[in-house]
Amino acid sequence: MSLVTVPGKIRLCGTHAVLVMAEGNLHQAVCIAGDALPSSTGDMIQGLIERLDLYEGIADRKFVDGELAYDGRVWITSSDIDPLPPQNRL
């Protein structure tokens, strides 16, 4: 199984977003930093929903790899979405 977002559990909180994700009975808080949020001028929640597969995939990978913050949350930043500058890609 993989972490998936619990329906209705996406919230904007200051400069970041918080998602509650679940895998079976396990729940995990995932924070998306402002630099990783969709850069759309429309509804930010809708932009998050449109990219939910991307965020869920990153969160699941980080959770499985044990990449948790000191507070136990998974943080997603722009470096998780686009980890290498264009000149360093193969």
VENMO-V417395 format. One record per run of one state. SS is the DSSP state (a for helix, b for strand, c for the rest). FROM is the first residue (numbers start at 1). TO is the last residue. Records with the same first field share a line. If there is no record, write none. Layout:
# VENMO-V417395
SS = FROM-TO / FROM-TO
This chain:
# VENMO-V417395
c = 1-3 / 14-15 / 24-25 / 33-33 / 37-43 / 51-51 / 65-73 / 77-77 / 82-85 / 89-90
b = 4-13 / 16-23 / 26-32 / 74-76
a = 34-36 / 44-50 / 52-64 / 78-81 / 86-88
